Amino acid sequence: MTPTAPLLDPRVIALAHYAARAVLESVLTRHGVTFQQSVTLRLAAVADGPVGREQLVDGVTGALKIDAAEAHGVLDELIAARSLAPDGASGVRITDAGRELYATASGEAAPLTARIYDGIPAEDLAVAGRVLTLITRRADAELAALRGEPDR
């Protein structure tokens, strides 16, 4: 008898998240990069040129659900490591070393991710994407309400 697949619930989502994150962190660790730094570096890497520091902090806090002070600290770590550099009075830009680090780590993680997703039908991925996007929106709204933030 084949076991029944579990219904999607917080535990199933968490197990998938932490399993995939552990794979990514095993790659990042080899390059001396934390998960928080990789998220921040990605936001800078995909930007079209320099980005405002506060805009980058907003992106990091939104993605990682951390406070602005912690996000500023992550930015400072990346600046100290010369992966990011200040640009003007309030901007930040990715450096050549930062772009190389991002490309290398992403390149190493890509085949691992491909193997994880291999064989999952596109229709299943589309459904999962829609459901997880809805859950994310609802969780973000609940978190904003708990923090007393205005509706977005």
Buried (B, 14 or more C-beta within 10 A) or exposed (E): EEEEEEEBEEEEBEEBEEEBEEBBBEBBEEEEBBBBBBBBBBBBBEBEEBBBBBBBBBBBBEBBEBEEEBBBEBBEBBBEBEBBBEBEEEBBBBBEEBBEBBEBBBEBBEEBBEEEEEEEEEEEEEEEEEEBEEEEEEEBEEEEEEEEEEEE
